[in-house]
Amino acid sequence: MIDEFRCFVLVVDEGTFTAAARAAGLSQPSLSAAIARLERWHDARLFHRLPRPVRLTTSGAALLP
């Protein structure tokens, strides 16, 4: 099972979904699906996806430890 929160932190650390997927050893679609699940659980968008690098939304910043 993919740890959605770990994926979230990797996206924050790496700055892109592609780099985070590479760091996690996942495909980019798998990592994106994990982030989408986390966003559904929190009922909020966690990232501004464009332009790159991704940036945290206010909700995403509140979730980051």
All heavy atoms as TSV, in Angstrom:
chain	resi	resn	atom	element	x	y	z
A	1	MET	N	N	0.841	-1.191	0.000
A	1	MET	CA	C	0.000	0.000	0.000
A	1	MET	C	C	0.882	1.249	0.000
A	1	MET	O	O	1.916	1.302	0.656
A	1	MET	CB	C	-0.898	0.004	1.226
A	1	MET	CG	C	-1.722	1.253	1.317
A	1	MET	SD	S	-3.094	1.045	2.426
A	1	MET	CE	C	-3.675	2.695	2.424
A	2	ILE	N	N	0.455	2.242	-0.729
A	2	ILE	CA	C	1.188	3.496	-0.824
A	2	ILE	C	C	0.849	4.349	0.398
A	2	ILE	O	O	-0.309	4.506	0.755
A	2	ILE	CB	C	0.806	4.246	-2.114
A	2	ILE	CG1	C	1.209	3.440	-3.342
A	2	ILE	CG2	C	1.442	5.616	-2.149
A	2	ILE	CD1	C	0.670	3.989	-4.635
A	3	ASP	N	N	1.865	4.893	1.022
A	3	ASP	CA	C	1.661	5.817	2.136
A	3	ASP	C	C	1.422	7.212	1.540
A	3	ASP	O	O	2.358	7.872	1.075
A	3	ASP	CB	C	2.886	5.801	3.039
A	3	ASP	CG	C	2.769	6.734	4.228
A	3	ASP	OD1	O	1.866	7.591	4.258
A	3	ASP	OD2	O	3.603	6.609	5.131
A	4	GLU	N	N	0.170	7.638	1.544
A	4	GLU	CA	C	-0.206	8.905	0.915
A	4	GLU	C	C	0.515	10.094	1.535
A	4	GLU	O	O	0.941	11.003	0.816
A	4	GLU	CB	C	-1.728	9.103	0.977
A	4	GLU	CG	C	-2.514	8.207	0.059
A	4	GLU	CD	C	-2.779	6.810	0.623
A	4	GLU	OE1	O	-2.378	6.518	1.765
A	4	GLU	OE2	O	-3.395	6.018	-0.106
A	5	PHE	N	N	0.646	10.094	2.856
A	5	PHE	CA	C	1.306	11.222	3.499
A	5	PHE	C	C	2.781	11.292	3.110
A	5	PHE	O	O	3.325	12.365	2.880
A	5	PHE	CB	C	1.147	11.167	5.024
A	5	PHE	CG	C	1.633	12.423	5.694
A	5	PHE	CD1	C	0.904	13.599	5.600
A	5	PHE	CD2	C	2.831	12.442	6.378
A	5	PHE	CE1	C	1.365	14.769	6.191
A	5	PHE	CE2	C	3.290	13.600	6.974
A	5	PHE	CZ	C	2.552	14.770	6.882
A	6	ARG	N	N	3.438	10.131	3.011
A	6	ARG	CA	C	4.838	10.108	2.555
A	6	ARG	C	C	4.947	10.698	1.147
A	6	ARG	O	O	5.866	11.467	0.849
A	6	ARG	CB	C	5.384	8.684	2.582
A	6	ARG	CG	C	6.808	8.580	2.091
A	6	ARG	CD	C	7.347	7.156	2.249
A	6	ARG	NE	N	8.636	7.039	1.600
A	6	ARG	CZ	C	8.847	6.415	0.443
A	6	ARG	NH1	N	7.861	5.812	-0.186
A	6	ARG	NH2	N	10.046	6.378	-0.091
A	7	CYS	N	N	4.011	10.338	0.284
A	7	CYS	CA	C	4.005	10.893	-1.070
A	7	CYS	C	C	3.836	12.405	-1.036
A	7	CYS	O	O	4.506	13.130	-1.770
A	7	CYS	CB	C	2.891	10.251	-1.895
A	7	CYS	SG	S	3.183	8.524	-2.304
A	8	PHE	N	N	2.951	12.885	-0.176
A	8	PHE	CA	C	2.725	14.322	-0.014
A	8	PHE	C	C	4.032	15.026	0.361
A	8	PHE	O	O	4.421	16.025	-0.253
A	8	PHE	CB	C	1.643	14.541	1.052
A	8	PHE	CG	C	1.504	15.954	1.521
A	8	PHE	CD1	C	0.915	16.920	0.729
A	8	PHE	CD2	C	1.949	16.324	2.780
A	8	PHE	CE1	C	0.778	18.230	1.173
A	8	PHE	CE2	C	1.815	17.621	3.234
A	8	PHE	CZ	C	1.221	18.580	2.428
A	9	VAL	N	N	4.725	14.498	1.356
A	9	VAL	CA	C	5.979	15.114	1.820
A	9	VAL	C	C	7.036	15.062	0.716
A	9	VAL	O	O	7.780	16.033	0.516
A	9	VAL	CB	C	6.478	14.449	3.116
A	9	VAL	CG1	C	7.860	14.932	3.493
A	9	VAL	CG2	C	5.490	14.705	4.256
A	10	LEU	N	N	7.081	13.979	-0.036
A	10	LEU	CA	C	8.053	13.890	-1.134
A	10	LEU	C	C	7.774	14.939	-2.207
A	10	LEU	O	O	8.716	15.531	-2.747
A	10	LEU	CB	C	8.049	12.485	-1.750
A	10	LEU	CG	C	8.825	11.437	-0.980
A	10	LEU	CD1	C	8.557	10.046	-1.545
A	10	LEU	CD2	C	10.317	11.745	-1.000
A	11	VAL	N	N	6.507	15.181	-2.513
A	11	VAL	CA	C	6.190	16.216	-3.509
A	11	VAL	C	C	6.656	17.575	-2.996
A	11	VAL	O	O	7.257	18.357	-3.743
A	11	VAL	CB	C	4.684	16.231	-3.861
A	11	VAL	CG1	C	4.348	17.422	-4.751
A	11	VAL	CG2	C	4.271	14.932	-4.535
A	12	VAL	N	N	6.416	17.838	-1.717
A	12	VAL	CA	C	6.870	19.105	-1.129
A	12	VAL	C	C	8.391	19.201	-1.233
A	12	VAL	O	O	8.938	20.217	-1.676
A	12	VAL	CB	C	6.420	19.233	0.338
A	12	VAL	CG1	C	7.072	20.442	1.007
A	12	VAL	CG2	C	4.902	19.312	0.429
A	13	ASP	N	N	9.088	18.141	-0.854
A	13	ASP	CA	C	10.554	18.149	-0.843
A	13	ASP	C	C	11.155	18.230	-2.245
A	13	ASP	O	O	12.133	18.941	-2.462
A	13	ASP	CB	C	11.099	16.904	-0.144
A	13	ASP	CG	C	10.876	16.918	1.356
A	13	ASP	OD1	O	10.552	17.995	1.915
A	13	ASP	OD2	O	11.019	15.840	1.976
A	14	GLU	N	N	10.567	17.498	-3.185
A	14	GLU	CA	C	11.143	17.396	-4.532
A	14	GLU	C	C	10.671	18.513	-5.469
A	14	GLU	O	O	11.347	18.821	-6.434
A	14	GLU	CB	C	10.810	16.028	-5.152
A	14	GLU	CG	C	11.384	14.842	-4.389
A	14	GLU	CD	C	12.901	14.769	-4.449
A	14	GLU	OE1	O	13.501	15.242	-5.448
A	14	GLU	OE2	O	13.504	14.240	-3.495
A	15	GLY	N	N	9.491	19.078	-5.212
A	15	GLY	CA	C	9.008	20.191	-6.026
A	15	GLY	C	C	8.198	19.811	-7.242
A	15	GLY	O	O	7.529	20.665	-7.812
A	16	THR	N	N	8.252	18.545	-7.657
A	16	THR	CA	C	7.440	18.076	-8.783
A	16	THR	C	C	6.931	16.679	-8.484
A	16	THR	O	O	7.553	15.925	-7.725
A	16	THR	CB	C	8.227	18.023	-10.114
A	16	THR	OG1	O	9.214	16.996	-10.052
A	16	THR	CG2	C	8.880	19.364	-10.451
A	17	PHE	N	N	5.801	16.345	-9.113
A	17	PHE	CA	C	5.251	15.004	-8.939
A	17	PHE	C	C	6.181	13.967	-9.565
A	17	PHE	O	O	6.353	12.875	-9.022
A	17	PHE	CB	C	3.867	14.923	-9.580
A	17	PHE	CG	C	2.767	15.474	-8.716
A	17	PHE	CD1	C	2.786	16.782	-8.268
A	17	PHE	CD2	C	1.691	14.692	-8.356
A	17	PHE	CE1	C	1.783	17.295	-7.479
A	17	PHE	CE2	C	0.666	15.191	-7.564
A	17	PHE	CZ	C	0.710	16.495	-7.122
A	18	THR	N	N	6.788	14.298	-10.688
A	18	THR	CA	C	7.683	13.361	-11.369
A	18	THR	C	C	8.893	13.037	-10.508
A	18	THR	O	O	9.255	11.862	-10.344
A	18	THR	CB	C	8.133	13.930	-12.731
A	18	THR	OG1	O	6.956	14.195	-13.514
A	18	THR	CG2	C	9.044	12.982	-13.463
A	19	ALA	N	N	9.537	14.049	-9.948
A	19	ALA	CA	C	10.712	13.811	-9.098
A	19	ALA	C	C	10.319	13.068	-7.827
A	19	ALA	O	O	11.057	12.190	-7.362
A	19	ALA	CB	C	11.388	15.136	-8.759
A	20	ALA	N	N	9.160	13.394	-7.270
A	20	ALA	CA	C	8.699	12.702	-6.061
A	20	ALA	C	C	8.419	11.233	-6.358
A	20	ALA	O	O	8.757	10.360	-5.553
A	20	ALA	CB	C	7.452	13.380	-5.510
A	21	ALA	N	N	7.818	10.956	-7.495
A	21	ALA	CA	C	7.549	9.566	-7.875
A	21	ALA	C	C	8.852	8.791	-8.025
A	21	ALA	O	O	8.977	7.657	-7.540
A	21	ALA	CB	C	6.745	9.523	-9.175
A	22	ARG	N	N	9.815	9.408	-8.663
A	22	ARG	CA	C	11.125	8.776	-8.826
A	22	ARG	C	C	11.744	8.475	-7.463
A	22	ARG	O	O	12.235	7.380	-7.224
A	22	ARG	CB	C	12.038	9.687	-9.652
A	22	ARG	CG	C	13.309	9.035	-10.117
A	22	ARG	CD	C	14.138	9.958	-11.024
A	22	ARG	NE	N	13.364	10.542	-12.101
A	22	ARG	CZ	C	13.155	11.847	-12.275
A	22	ARG	NH1	N	13.692	12.727	-11.455
A	22	ARG	NH2	N	12.436	12.292	-13.287
A	23	ALA	N	N	11.686	9.426	-6.535
A	23	ALA	CA	C	12.257	9.245	-5.201
A	23	ALA	C	C	11.533	8.154	-4.417
A	23	ALA	O	O	12.143	7.459	-3.602
A	23	ALA	CB	C	12.206	10.568	-4.426
A	24	ALA	N	N	10.235	7.994	-4.672
A	24	ALA	CA	C	9.443	6.983	-3.971
A	24	ALA	C	C	9.517	5.619	-4.630
A	24	ALA	O	O	9.070	4.631	-4.059
A	24	ALA	CB	C	7.980	7.430	-3.898
A	25	GLY	N	N	10.074	5.572	-5.836
A	25	GLY	CA	C	10.111	4.313	-6.581
A	25	GLY	C	C	8.750	3.934	-7.135
A	25	GLY	O	O	8.424	2.762	-7.274
A	26	LEU	N	N	7.953	4.955	-7.462
A	26	LEU	CA	C	6.612	4.749	-7.995
A	26	LEU	C	C	6.511	5.350	-9.389
A	26	LEU	O	O	7.329	6.186	-9.775
A	26	LEU	CB	C	5.580	5.457	-7.113
A	26	LEU	CG	C	5.461	5.033	-5.661
A	26	LEU	CD1	C	4.568	6.003	-4.904
A	26	LEU	CD2	C	4.908	3.624	-5.587
A	27	SER	N	N	5.464	4.965	-10.098
A	27	SER	CA	C	5.157	5.665	-11.344
A	27	SER	C	C	4.490	6.987	-10.974
A	27	SER	O	O	3.905	7.128	-9.893
A	27	SER	CB	C	4.217	4.821	-12.212
A	27	SER	OG	O	2.939	4.731	-11.610
A	28	GLN	N	N	4.572	7.954	-11.870
A	28	GLN	CA	C	3.969	9.253	-11.607
A	28	GLN	C	C	2.445	9.127	-11.450
A	28	GLN	O	O	1.878	9.740	-10.545
A	28	GLN	CB	C	4.369	10.251	-12.702
A	28	GLN	CG	C	3.986	11.677	-12.410
A	28	GLN	CD	C	2.571	12.005	-12.832
A	28	GLN	OE1	O	2.055	11.454	-13.797
A	28	GLN	NE2	N	1.926	12.892	-12.113
A	29	PRO	N	N	1.757	8.305	-12.265
A	29	PRO	CA	C	0.310	8.160	-12.050
A	29	PRO	C	C	-0.041	7.555	-10.679
A	29	PRO	O	O	-1.035	7.950	-10.067
A	29	PRO	CB	C	-0.133	7.243	-13.192
A	29	PRO	CG	C	0.883	7.483	-14.267
A	29	PRO	CD	C	2.185	7.683	-13.526
A	30	SER	N	N	0.771	6.643	-10.180
A	30	SER	CA	C	0.515	6.061	-8.851
A	30	SER	C	C	0.672	7.110	-7.764
A	30	SER	O	O	-0.133	7.172	-6.821
A	30	SER	CB	C	1.474	4.895	-8.582
A	30	SER	OG	O	1.215	3.836	-9.454
A	31	LEU	N	N	1.706	7.926	-7.881
A	31	LEU	CA	C	1.903	8.989	-6.898
A	31	LEU	C	C	0.768	10.010	-6.978
A	31	LEU	O	O	0.236	10.432	-5.952
A	31	LEU	CB	C	3.250	9.672	-7.104
A	31	LEU	CG	C	3.515	10.753	-6.056
A	31	LEU	CD1	C	4.784	10.462	-5.300
A	31	LEU	CD2	C	3.554	12.110	-6.692
A	32	SER	N	N	0.363	10.376	-8.167
A	32	SER	CA	C	-0.738	11.329	-8.336
A	32	SER	C	C	-2.030	10.774	-7.736
A	32	SER	O	O	-2.798	11.518	-7.115
A	32	SER	CB	C	-0.959	11.641	-9.817
A	32	SER	OG	O	0.120	12.401	-10.314
A	33	ALA	N	N	-2.263	9.483	-7.893
A	33	ALA	CA	C	-3.456	8.854	-7.319
A	33	ALA	C	C	-3.402	8.899	-5.794
A	33	ALA	O	O	-4.423	9.124	-5.132
A	33	ALA	CB	C	-3.590	7.417	-7.812
A	34	ALA	N	N	-2.225	8.709	-5.224
A	34	ALA	CA	C	-2.069	8.779	-3.767
A	34	ALA	C	C	-2.371	10.191	-3.269
A	34	ALA	O	O	-3.062	10.370	-2.255
A	34	ALA	CB	C	-0.656	8.358	-3.354
A	35	ILE	N	N	-1.890	11.198	-3.975
A	35	ILE	CA	C	-2.164	12.587	-3.594
A	35	ILE	C	C	-3.655	12.881	-3.741
A	35	ILE	O	O	-4.253	13.545	-2.886
A	35	ILE	CB	C	-1.317	13.572	-4.431
A	35	ILE	CG1	C	0.175	13.367	-4.171
A	35	ILE	CG2	C	-1.741	15.016	-4.176
A	35	ILE	CD1	C	0.621	13.613	-2.745
A	36	ALA	N	N	-4.271	12.379	-4.803
A	36	ALA	CA	C	-5.710	12.588	-5.000
A	36	ALA	C	C	-6.514	11.968	-3.849
A	36	ALA	O	O	-7.485	12.570	-3.379
A	36	ALA	CB	C	-6.156	11.998	-6.337
A	37	ARG	N	N	-6.114	10.788	-3.379
A	37	ARG	CA	C	-6.801	10.173	-2.231
A	37	ARG	C	C	-6.662	11.046	-0.988
A	37	ARG	O	O	-7.627	11.262	-0.256
A	37	ARG	CB	C	-6.249	8.769	-1.952
A	37	ARG	CG	C	-6.734	7.713	-2.908
A	37	ARG	CD	C	-6.384	6.320	-2.437
A	37	ARG	NE	N	-4.959	6.093	-2.285
A	37	ARG	CZ	C	-4.127	5.728	-3.259
A	37	ARG	NH1	N	-4.591	5.542	-4.493
A	37	ARG	NH2	N	-2.855	5.535	-3.011
A	38	LEU	N	N	-5.446	11.541	-0.762
A	38	LEU	CA	C	-5.207	12.405	0.395
A	38	LEU	C	C	-6.057	13.673	0.300
A	38	LEU	O	O	-6.636	14.127	1.292
A	38	LEU	CB	C	-3.717	12.735	0.484
A	38	LEU	CG	C	-3.203	13.343	1.778
A	38	LEU	CD1	C	-3.441	12.422	2.962
A	38	LEU	CD2	C	-1.713	13.652	1.650
A	39	GLU	N	N	-6.164	14.226	-0.896
A	39	GLU	CA	C	-6.989	15.422	-1.086
A	39	GLU	C	C	-8.466	15.113	-0.836
A	39	GLU	O	O	-9.174	15.924	-0.232
A	39	GLU	CB	C	-6.784	15.987	-2.486
A	39	GLU	CG	C	-5.422	16.631	-2.655
A	39	GLU	CD	C	-5.158	17.173	-4.033
A	39	GLU	OE1	O	-5.608	16.560	-5.034
A	39	GLU	OE2	O	-4.479	18.211	-4.130
A	40	ARG	N	N	-8.930	13.948	-1.257
A	40	ARG	CA	C	-10.323	13.569	-0.980
A	40	ARG	C	C	-10.554	13.399	0.516
A	40	ARG	O	O	-11.574	13.841	1.042
A	40	ARG	CB	C	-10.690	12.286	-1.726
A	40	ARG	CG	C	-10.984	12.501	-3.196
A	40	ARG	CD	C	-11.631	11.302	-3.843
A	40	ARG	NE	N	-10.857	10.079	-3.712
A	40	ARG	CZ	C	-9.889	9.695	-4.527
A	40	ARG	NH1	N	-9.561	10.451	-5.565
A	40	ARG	NH2	N	-9.244	8.557	-4.343
A	41	TRP	N	N	-9.624	12.755	1.205
A	41	TRP	CA	C	-9.754	12.548	2.649
A	41	TRP	C	C	-9.834	13.876	3.399
A	41	TRP	O	O	-10.528	14.002	4.384
A	41	TRP	CB	C	-8.600	11.731	3.203
A	41	TRP	CG	C	-8.613	10.289	2.803
A	41	TRP	CD1	C	-9.683	9.558	2.367
A	41	TRP	CD2	C	-7.498	9.415	2.776
A	41	TRP	NE1	N	-9.294	8.279	2.073
A	41	TRP	CE2	C	-7.951	8.155	2.316
A	41	TRP	CE3	C	-6.155	9.560	3.088
A	41	TRP	CZ2	C	-7.116	7.060	2.179
A	41	TRP	CZ3	C	-5.316	8.470	2.948
A	41	TRP	CH2	C	-5.800	7.236	2.494
A	42	HIS	N	N	-9.077	14.860	2.923
A	42	HIS	CA	C	-9.053	16.167	3.583
A	42	HIS	C	C	-10.039	17.154	2.960
A	42	HIS	O	O	-10.155	18.282	3.433
A	42	HIS	CB	C	-7.632	16.736	3.571
A	42	HIS	CG	C	-6.721	15.993	4.486
A	42	HIS	ND1	N	-6.655	16.252	5.821
A	42	HIS	CD2	C	-5.885	14.955	4.257
A	42	HIS	CE1	C	-5.797	15.419	6.390
A	42	HIS	NE2	N	-5.331	14.619	5.460
A	43	ASP	N	N	-10.700	16.725	1.900
A	43	ASP	CA	C	-11.674	17.552	1.188
A	43	ASP	C	C	-11.085	18.920	0.842
A	43	ASP	O	O	-11.700	19.962	1.079
A	43	ASP	CB	C	-12.958	17.708	2.011
A	43	ASP	CG	C	-14.112	18.275	1.188
A	43	ASP	OD1	O	-14.131	18.038	-0.038
A	43	ASP	OD2	O	-14.971	18.966	1.768
A	44	ALA	N	N	-9.860	18.882	0.322
A	44	ALA	CA	C	-9.164	20.129	-0.021
A	44	ALA	C	C	-8.057	19.854	-1.026
A	44	ALA	O	O	-7.444	18.783	-1.002
A	44	ALA	CB	C	-8.567	20.757	1.229
A	45	ARG	N	N	-7.817	20.813	-1.901
A	45	ARG	CA	C	-6.640	20.758	-2.776
A	45	ARG	C	C	-5.419	21.044	-1.923
A	45	ARG	O	O	-5.430	21.959	-1.099
A	45	ARG	CB	C	-6.736	21.804	-3.894
A	45	ARG	CG	C	-7.886	21.635	-4.846
A	45	ARG	CD	C	-7.709	20.520	-5.815
A	45	ARG	NE	N	-6.525	20.707	-6.625
A	45	ARG	CZ	C	-6.424	20.307	-7.878
A	45	ARG	NH1	N	-7.419	19.755	-8.477
A	45	ARG	NH2	N	-5.306	20.488	-8.519
A	46	LEU	N	N	-4.357	20.278	-2.116
A	46	LEU	CA	C	-3.155	20.457	-1.319
A	46	LEU	C	C	-2.052	21.194	-2.066
A	46	LEU	O	O	-1.150	21.749	-1.442
A	46	LEU	CB	C	-2.643	19.097	-0.839
A	46	LEU	CG	C	-3.637	18.297	0.003
A	46	LEU	CD1	C	-3.074	16.919	0.331
A	46	LEU	CD2	C	-4.009	19.056	1.262
A	47	PHE	N	N	-2.120	21.199	-3.395
A	47	PHE	CA	C	-1.074	21.819	-4.213
A	47	PHE	C	C	-1.658	22.700	-5.303
A	47	PHE	O	O	-2.702	22.384	-5.861
A	47	PHE	CB	C	-0.224	20.738	-4.909
A	47	PHE	CG	C	0.576	19.891	-3.982
A	47	PHE	CD1	C	0.157	18.620	-3.653
A	47	PHE	CD2	C	1.761	20.362	-3.437
A	47	PHE	CE1	C	0.897	17.823	-2.793
A	47	PHE	CE2	C	2.506	19.572	-2.576
A	47	PHE	CZ	C	2.072	18.300	-2.255
A	48	HIS	N	N	-0.970	23.792	-5.600
A	48	HIS	CA	C	-1.149	24.533	-6.843
A	48	HIS	C	C	-0.207	23.831	-7.810
A	48	HIS	O	O	1.010	23.846	-7.609
A	48	HIS	CB	C	-0.731	25.999	-6.690
A	48	HIS	CG	C	-1.541	26.759	-5.701
A	48	HIS	ND1	N	-2.838	27.152	-5.943
A	48	HIS	CD2	C	-1.231	27.201	-4.461
A	48	HIS	CE1	C	-3.299	27.805	-4.896
A	48	HIS	NE2	N	-2.345	27.849	-3.975
A	49	ARG	N	N	-0.744	23.206	-8.831
A	49	ARG	CA	C	0.076	22.340	-9.685
A	49	ARG	C	C	0.792	23.075	-10.814
A	49	ARG	O	O	1.757	22.569	-11.344
A	49	ARG	CB	C	-0.783	21.213	-10.223
A	49	ARG	CG	C	-1.098	20.200	-9.122
A	49	ARG	CD	C	-2.193	19.255	-9.544
A	49	ARG	NE	N	-2.339	18.142	-8.626
A	49	ARG	CZ	C	-2.981	18.187	-7.467
A	49	ARG	NH1	N	-3.507	19.324	-7.055
A	49	ARG	NH2	N	-3.091	17.116	-6.713
A	50	LEU	N	N	0.316	24.228	-11.222
A	50	LEU	CA	C	0.967	24.957	-12.306
A	50	LEU	C	C	1.196	26.378	-11.853
A	50	LEU	O	O	0.349	26.940	-11.159
A	50	LEU	CB	C	0.101	24.943	-13.564
A	50	LEU	CG	C	-0.086	23.591	-14.219
A	50	LEU	CD1	C	-1.043	23.718	-15.381
A	50	LEU	CD2	C	1.222	23.001	-14.694
A	51	PRO	N	N	2.203	27.054	-12.179
A	51	PRO	CA	C	3.380	26.558	-12.897
A	51	PRO	C	C	4.281	25.750	-11.978
A	51	PRO	O	O	4.119	25.778	-10.767
A	51	PRO	CB	C	4.078	27.846	-13.347
A	51	PRO	CG	C	3.732	28.830	-12.274
A	51	PRO	CD	C	2.331	28.468	-11.815
A	52	ARG	N	N	5.195	25.062	-12.582
A	52	ARG	CA	C	6.130	24.247	-11.804
A	52	ARG	C	C	7.184	25.128	-11.181
A	52	ARG	O	O	7.546	26.127	-11.761
A	52	ARG	CB	C	6.776	23.199	-12.703
A	52	ARG	CG	C	5.762	22.130	-13.043
A	52	ARG	CD	C	6.357	21.122	-14.001
A	52	ARG	NE	N	5.418	20.105	-14.363
A	52	ARG	CZ	C	4.443	20.238	-15.250
A	52	ARG	NH1	N	4.257	21.392	-15.851
A	52	ARG	NH2	N	3.640	19.245	-15.519
A	53	PRO	N	N	7.733	24.835	-10.059
A	53	PRO	CA	C	7.411	23.682	-9.216
A	53	PRO	C	C	6.058	23.871	-8.533
A	53	PRO	O	O	5.558	24.989	-8.427
A	53	PRO	CB	C	8.533	23.668	-8.184
A	53	PRO	CG	C	8.972	25.079	-8.063
A	53	PRO	CD	C	8.772	25.677	-9.446
A	54	VAL	N	N	5.485	22.730	-8.104
A	54	VAL	CA	C	4.201	22.815	-7.419
A	54	VAL	C	C	4.375	23.603	-6.126
A	54	VAL	O	O	5.469	23.652	-5.553
A	54	VAL	CB	C	3.624	21.411	-7.121
A	54	VAL	CG1	C	3.316	20.671	-8.397
A	54	VAL	CG2	C	4.532	20.603	-6.234
A	55	ARG	N	N	3.304	24.243	-5.707
A	55	ARG	CA	C	3.324	25.019	-4.457
A	55	ARG	C	C	2.171	24.549	-3.585
A	55	ARG	O	O	1.125	24.146	-4.089
A	55	ARG	CB	C	3.153	26.512	-4.752
A	55	ARG	CG	C	4.323	27.113	-5.506
A	55	ARG	CD	C	4.075	28.573	-5.874
A	55	ARG	NE	N	2.930	28.647	-6.789
A	55	ARG	CZ	C	1.851	29.414	-6.587
A	55	ARG	NH1	N	1.757	30.190	-5.540
A	55	ARG	NH2	N	0.864	29.426	-7.457
A	56	LEU	N	N	2.369	24.623	-2.294
A	56	LEU	CA	C	1.320	24.238	-1.360
A	56	LEU	C	C	0.192	25.260	-1.356
A	56	LEU	O	O	0.434	26.462	-1.446
A	56	LEU	CB	C	1.883	24.155	0.057
A	56	LEU	CG	C	2.771	22.965	0.370
A	56	LEU	CD1	C	3.421	23.147	1.737
A	56	LEU	CD2	C	1.979	21.677	0.328
A	57	THR	N	N	-1.021	24.763	-1.245
A	57	THR	CA	C	-2.153	25.632	-0.963
A	57	THR	C	C	-2.134	25.917	0.538
A	57	THR	O	O	-1.323	25.338	1.280
A	57	THR	CB	C	-3.474	24.940	-1.326
A	57	THR	OG1	O	-3.618	23.781	-0.503
A	57	THR	CG2	C	-3.540	24.569	-2.802
A	58	THR	N	N	-3.017	26.748	1.000
A	58	THR	CA	C	-3.136	27.003	2.431
A	58	THR	C	C	-3.462	25.702	3.173
A	58	THR	O	O	-2.891	25.421	4.234
A	58	THR	CB	C	-4.227	28.059	2.707
A	58	THR	OG1	O	-3.886	29.255	1.994
A	58	THR	CG2	C	-4.354	28.368	4.180
A	59	SER	N	N	-4.323	24.888	2.601
A	59	SER	CA	C	-4.669	23.592	3.215
A	59	SER	C	C	-3.468	22.661	3.246
A	59	SER	O	O	-3.256	21.936	4.206
A	59	SER	CB	C	-5.812	22.927	2.444
A	59	SER	OG	O	-6.975	23.704	2.522
A	60	GLY	N	N	-2.689	22.665	2.178
A	60	GLY	CA	C	-1.491	21.834	2.137
A	60	GLY	C	C	-0.471	22.260	3.166
A	60	GLY	O	O	0.140	21.426	3.838
A	61	ALA	N	N	-0.293	23.561	3.328
A	61	ALA	CA	C	0.658	24.063	4.329
A	61	ALA	C	C	0.226	23.682	5.744
A	61	ALA	O	O	1.055	23.373	6.585
A	61	ALA	CB	C	0.792	25.580	4.199
A	62	ALA	N	N	-1.087	23.662	5.978
A	62	ALA	CA	C	-1.588	23.288	7.305
A	62	ALA	C	C	-1.361	21.816	7.599
A	62	ALA	O	O	-1.216	21.419	8.753
A	62	ALA	CB	C	-3.076	23.623	7.410
A	63	LEU	N	N	-1.306	20.992	6.558
A	63	LEU	CA	C	-1.099	19.550	6.730
A	63	LEU	C	C	0.361	19.201	6.959
A	63	LEU	O	O	0.668	18.196	7.601
A	63	LEU	CB	C	-1.627	18.810	5.490
A	63	LEU	CG	C	-1.586	17.295	5.505
A	63	LEU	CD1	C	-2.438	16.746	6.639
A	63	LEU	CD2	C	-2.077	16.761	4.168
A	64	LEU	N	N	1.261	20.036	6.469
A	64	LEU	CA	C	2.696	19.752	6.594
A	64	LEU	C	C	3.136	19.885	8.042
A	64	LEU	O	O	2.802	20.857	8.707
A	64	LEU	CB	C	3.486	20.728	5.715
A	64	LEU	CG	C	4.923	20.368	5.426
A	64	LEU	CD1	C	5.020	19.048	4.677
A	64	LEU	CD2	C	5.572	21.466	4.611
A	65	PRO	N	N	3.884	18.871	8.542
A	65	PRO	CA	C	4.324	18.939	9.947
A	65	PRO	C	C	5.308	20.080	10.196
A	65	PRO	O	O	5.989	20.519	9.331
A	65	PRO	CB	C	4.980	17.603	10.186
A	65	PRO	CG	C	5.288	17.032	8.854
A	65	PRO	CD	C	4.382	17.712	7.870
